Amino acid sequence: MKAKTIKAVLARKFVEFVASIEDESLQKMVAKNTIITGGAIASMLLREKVNDFDLYFRNRQTCLAVAEYFVEKFKANPPPRFAEGGGTCEIRVASTGDRIKVVVKSAGVASENGEEGYRYFEQAPDPGSTDAADYVEQAMEVLKDSEDATKPKYRPVFLSTNAITLSDSVQLVIRFYGEPDEIHANYDFAHCTNYWTSWDGKLILRPDALESLLARELRYVGSKYPLCSFIRTRKFIARNWTINAGQYLKMAMQLNELDLKDLAVLEDQLIGVDAAYFAEIIQKLREKNVDRVDTAYLVEIIDRIF
């Protein structure tokens, strides 16, 4: 897909999203400080169906304001199991140092349709081809078949520690913020590092990302979530991508630096992978009311769930 077509898709989607924000001051902040990067651009370059659009923010102020706005939107119309007296629920935005996260008391994640309604933001379906003439419209229609036309567009439908998923195929990532190079320092695979910037409307296609896409070869560039990356390789392999042993070794070296027996560390590593599976595992571990994970018990839970 041509770069100018990709720019048109991203700009149109972004303008529609910004227009949905009811707070005028937040509209202006988002319009000037947003980066779209990740799987959507890769999918368009390969002419595959776009699953959703990952939005990051240029500075802490915008990221925090976005998180607080959409958490309040979610709390204003919470799912029944989070609703308590007065229609509120125990969900809040926590901001400590340079870390911004959504805290969902006793659950870890919150969804409009329950945990089964969540899909990991890069868990795209099998690739398909389409004529160029239809591609822009199709890209704008992603996941419309699962949308409820009676509900507002771009409403928060799933909250996790690291991100807020909106309807109409938008994911707001709050785990990282900063300039594009700062954000991509936390990315795992090179092919996802192309990006579009809202303040100047530029689309940047990185040579190493394009090379990886052309070869359909996973190239690990490092991540704060190596366990997520390790598990995510399954999806790409199923779509006929390749990965060499050296990339796994790089992930293994980063994994070795983590204390996965620390429940907080394990939860942080798993929550971005597929909460439909792992939220139940985390909940079972929490029921033990301990900070350290018992390996034998974890294996028992895994065998029971998977």
C-alpha positions as CSV (number, residue, x, y, z in Angstrom):
1,M,0.0,0.0,0.0
2,K,1.3,3.4,-0.9
3,A,2.5,5.8,1.8
4,K,0.0,8.5,0.8
5,T,-2.9,6.1,1.1
6,I,-1.7,5.0,4.6
7,K,-1.4,8.7,5.6
8,A,-4.9,9.3,4.4
9,V,-6.3,6.4,6.4
10,L,-4.5,7.4,9.6
11,A,-5.4,11.1,9.3
12,R,-9.0,10.4,8.7
13,K,-9.2,7.9,11.6
14,F,-7.4,10.4,13.9
15,V,-9.6,13.4,13.0
16,E,-12.7,11.3,13.7
17,F,-11.4,10.1,17.0
18,V,-10.4,13.6,18.2
19,A,-13.8,15.0,17.2
20,S,-15.4,12.4,19.6
21,I,-13.6,13.9,22.6
22,E,-16.0,16.3,24.4
23,D,-13.4,18.2,26.3
24,E,-12.1,21.0,24.1
25,S,-8.8,21.5,25.9
26,L,-8.1,17.7,25.7
27,Q,-9.0,17.8,22.0
28,K,-6.3,20.3,21.4
29,M,-3.7,18.4,23.5
30,V,-4.4,15.2,21.7
31,A,-4.4,16.8,18.3
32,K,-0.8,18.2,18.9
33,N,0.7,15.3,20.8
34,T,-0.3,11.9,19.3
35,I,1.8,9.2,17.6
36,I,0.2,6.3,15.7
37,T,2.5,3.3,15.4
38,G,2.5,-0.4,15.7
39,G,0.7,-3.1,13.8
40,A,-1.8,-1.0,11.9
41,I,0.9,0.6,9.6
42,A,2.5,-2.8,9.2
43,S,-0.8,-4.4,8.2
44,M,-1.5,-1.6,5.6
45,L,2.0,-2.0,4.1
46,L,1.3,-5.7,3.7
47,R,-2.3,-5.0,2.5
48,E,-3.7,-7.1,5.4
49,K,-6.7,-6.2,7.4
50,V,-6.1,-3.7,10.1
51,N,-7.1,-4.9,13.5
52,D,-6.9,-1.6,15.3
53,F,-4.9,1.6,15.7
54,D,-2.4,2.1,18.5
55,L,-2.1,5.7,19.8
56,Y,0.7,6.9,22.0
57,F,1.3,10.4,23.4
58,R,4.2,12.7,23.1
59,N,4.3,13.9,26.8
60,R,3.2,12.9,30.3
61,Q,0.6,15.7,30.5
62,T,-1.3,14.5,27.5
63,C,-1.0,10.8,28.4
64,L,-2.3,11.5,32.0
65,A,-5.2,13.7,30.8
66,V,-6.3,11.1,28.2
67,A,-6.2,8.3,30.8
68,E,-8.2,10.2,33.3
69,Y,-10.8,11.3,30.7
70,F,-11.5,7.8,29.4
71,V,-11.5,6.2,32.8
72,E,-14.1,8.6,33.9
73,K,-16.1,7.8,30.7
74,F,-15.9,4.1,31.6
75,K,-16.9,4.7,35.2
76,A,-19.9,6.8,34.1
77,N,-21.4,3.7,32.5
78,P,-19.6,0.7,34.1
79,P,-20.4,-3.0,33.5
80,P,-22.7,-4.4,36.2
81,R,-19.9,-6.3,38.1
82,F,-18.0,-3.0,38.6
83,A,-21.1,-0.9,39.5
84,E,-21.5,-0.1,43.1
85,G,-23.6,2.4,45.1
86,G,-24.2,5.6,43.1
87,G,-23.1,4.0,39.9
88,T,-19.4,4.2,40.6
89,C,-16.7,1.5,40.4
90,E,-13.3,1.0,41.9
91,I,-11.2,2.1,38.9
92,R,-8.7,4.9,39.0
93,V,-5.7,6.3,37.3
94,A,-2.5,6.1,39.3
95,S,0.5,8.4,38.5
96,T,3.8,7.8,40.2
97,G,7.0,9.3,38.8
98,D,7.0,8.7,35.1
99,R,4.5,5.7,35.3
100,I,0.9,6.2,34.5
101,K,-1.5,3.2,34.9
102,V,-5.1,2.2,35.3
103,V,-5.8,0.5,38.5
104,V,-8.8,-1.8,38.7
105,K,-9.3,-3.0,42.2
106,S,-9.5,-6.8,42.6
107,A,-9.6,-7.5,38.9
108,G,-6.7,-6.0,37.0
109,V,-8.8,-5.5,33.9
110,A,-12.3,-4.2,33.2
111,S,-14.4,-4.8,30.1
112,E,-17.7,-3.6,28.8
113,N,-18.5,-7.1,27.7
114,G,-16.6,-9.1,30.3
115,E,-13.1,-10.5,29.8
116,E,-14.3,-12.5,26.7
117,G,-14.8,-9.2,24.9
118,Y,-11.1,-8.4,25.0
119,R,-8.7,-9.1,22.1
120,Y,-5.1,-8.2,22.4
121,F,-4.5,-5.2,20.3
122,E,-2.2,-6.8,17.7
123,Q,-4.0,-10.2,17.6
124,A,-5.1,-9.7,14.0
125,P,-7.0,-12.3,12.1
126,D,-5.5,-14.3,9.2
127,P,-4.3,-11.9,6.6
128,G,-6.4,-11.3,3.5
129,S,-6.0,-9.3,0.3
130,T,-8.2,-6.6,-1.1
131,D,-8.3,-4.4,-4.1
132,A,-6.7,-1.0,-3.7
133,A,-9.9,0.8,-4.6
134,D,-11.7,-0.8,-1.6
135,Y,-8.8,-0.7,0.9
136,V,-9.3,2.7,2.5
137,E,-12.9,2.1,3.1
138,Q,-12.3,-1.3,4.5
139,A,-9.6,0.0,6.8
140,M,-12.1,2.4,8.2
141,E,-14.6,-0.3,8.7
142,V,-12.5,-2.7,10.8
143,L,-14.4,-4.5,13.5
144,K,-17.6,-2.6,12.6
145,D,-19.4,-6.0,12.6
146,S,-18.9,-6.2,16.4
147,E,-20.0,-2.6,17.0
148,D,-23.3,-1.5,18.5
149,A,-24.6,1.4,16.4
150,T,-26.8,2.5,19.3
151,K,-23.7,3.2,21.5
152,P,-21.3,6.2,21.2
153,K,-18.2,5.8,19.0
154,Y,-14.8,5.7,20.6
155,R,-16.1,4.8,24.0
156,P,-13.9,2.9,26.4
157,V,-14.7,-0.8,26.3
158,F,-11.7,-2.4,28.0
159,L,-9.2,-1.2,30.6
160,S,-5.9,-2.8,31.6
161,T,-2.9,-1.5,33.5
162,N,-1.1,-0.4,30.3
163,A,-3.8,0.6,27.9
164,I,-7.4,1.7,27.3
165,T,-9.2,0.0,24.4
166,L,-11.9,2.0,22.7
167,S,-14.7,0.9,20.4
168,D,-14.1,1.6,16.7
169,S,-10.7,0.0,16.7
170,V,-8.6,2.4,18.7
171,Q,-6.1,1.5,21.5
172,L,-4.7,4.2,23.8
173,V,-1.4,3.0,25.1
174,I,-0.5,4.7,28.4
175,R,2.4,2.5,29.5
176,F,4.9,4.6,27.5
177,Y,4.9,8.2,26.3
178,G,7.5,10.5,24.7
179,E,8.9,11.2,21.3
180,P,8.8,8.3,18.7
181,D,12.3,7.2,19.4
182,E,11.6,7.0,23.1
183,I,8.4,4.9,22.5
184,H,10.1,2.6,20.1
185,A,12.9,1.9,22.6
186,N,10.3,-0.1,24.4
187,Y,9.0,-1.9,21.3
188,D,9.7,-5.6,20.7
189,F,9.8,-6.2,16.9
190,A,11.3,-3.9,14.3
191,H,8.5,-4.2,11.8
192,C,6.1,-2.3,14.1
193,T,8.2,0.8,14.4
194,N,6.9,2.8,11.5
195,Y,4.9,5.8,12.7
196,W,2.6,8.8,12.0
197,T,2.7,12.1,13.9
198,S,-0.3,14.2,14.5
199,W,1.5,17.5,14.9
200,D,2.8,17.5,11.3
201,G,1.0,14.7,9.6
202,K,4.2,12.9,8.6
203,L,4.5,9.2,8.0
204,I,7.9,7.8,8.8
205,L,8.8,4.4,7.3
206,R,12.0,3.0,8.8
207,P,14.3,1.0,6.5
208,D,14.8,-1.8,9.1
209,A,11.1,-2.0,9.6
210,L,10.4,-2.2,5.9
211,E,13.2,-4.9,5.4
212,S,11.6,-7.0,8.2
213,L,8.2,-6.6,6.6
214,L,9.4,-7.6,3.2
215,A,11.1,-10.7,4.6
216,R,8.3,-11.4,7.0
217,E,11.1,-12.0,9.6
218,L,10.7,-11.1,13.2
219,R,13.6,-9.1,14.5
220,Y,13.6,-8.5,18.2
221,V,14.8,-5.0,19.2
222,G,14.1,-5.3,23.0
223,S,11.1,-4.7,25.2
224,K,10.0,-4.0,28.8
225,Y,7.7,-7.0,28.2
226,P,9.9,-9.8,26.9
227,L,7.4,-12.5,28.1
228,C,4.7,-10.8,26.0
229,S,7.1,-10.8,23.0
230,F,7.9,-14.5,23.5
231,I,4.3,-15.5,23.5
232,R,3.4,-13.1,20.7
233,T,5.7,-14.9,18.3
234,R,3.1,-17.7,18.1
235,K,0.7,-15.3,16.3
236,F,3.3,-14.3,13.7
237,I,4.5,-17.9,13.1
238,A,0.9,-18.9,12.4
239,R,0.9,-16.2,9.7
240,N,4.0,-17.6,8.0
241,W,6.5,-15.2,9.5
242,T,9.9,-16.6,10.5
243,I,12.2,-16.0,13.5
244,N,15.7,-17.2,14.0
245,A,17.2,-18.7,17.2
246,G,19.2,-15.6,18.0
247,Q,16.0,-13.5,18.4
248,Y,14.7,-16.0,21.0
249,L,18.1,-15.8,22.8
250,K,17.7,-12.0,23.0
251,M,14.2,-12.4,24.6
252,A,15.5,-15.1,26.9
253,M,18.3,-12.9,28.2
254,Q,15.8,-10.1,29.0
255,L,13.5,-12.6,30.6
256,N,16.4,-13.8,32.8
257,E,16.6,-10.4,34.3
258,L,12.9,-10.6,35.6
259,D,11.7,-12.1,38.8
260,L,8.6,-13.9,37.5
261,K,8.0,-15.4,40.9
262,D,7.1,-11.9,42.1
263,L,3.3,-11.8,41.5
264,A,3.4,-8.1,40.6
265,V,6.1,-8.7,38.0
266,L,4.3,-11.7,36.5
267,E,1.0,-9.8,36.3
268,D,2.7,-6.8,34.6
269,Q,4.3,-9.1,32.1
270,L,1.1,-11.1,31.3
271,I,-1.6,-8.5,31.3
272,G,-0.7,-7.2,27.9
273,V,-0.7,-10.6,26.2
274,D,-4.2,-11.9,26.3
275,A,-6.3,-11.1,29.3
276,A,-9.0,-13.5,28.2
277,Y,-6.7,-16.3,29.3
278,F,-4.3,-14.7,31.8
279,A,-6.7,-12.6,33.9
280,E,-8.1,-15.9,35.3
281,I,-4.6,-17.1,36.1
282,I,-3.7,-13.9,37.9
283,Q,-6.9,-14.1,39.9
284,K,-6.2,-17.6,41.0
285,L,-2.8,-16.6,42.2
286,R,-4.1,-13.6,44.0
287,E,-6.5,-15.9,45.9
288,K,-3.5,-17.4,47.6
289,N,-2.9,-14.0,49.1
290,V,0.9,-14.2,48.7
291,D,3.4,-12.0,47.0
292,R,5.5,-14.9,45.6
293,V,4.3,-17.4,43.0
294,D,4.5,-21.1,43.7
295,T,5.7,-22.7,40.5
296,A,3.9,-26.0,41.1
297,Y,0.6,-24.3,41.7
298,L,1.1,-22.1,38.6
299,V,1.7,-25.1,36.5
300,E,-1.5,-26.7,37.9
301,I,-3.5,-23.6,37.0
302,I,-2.1,-23.4,33.5
303,D,-2.9,-27.1,32.8
304,R,-6.4,-26.6,34.1
305,I,-7.1,-23.5,32.0
306,F,-5.3,-24.2,28.7
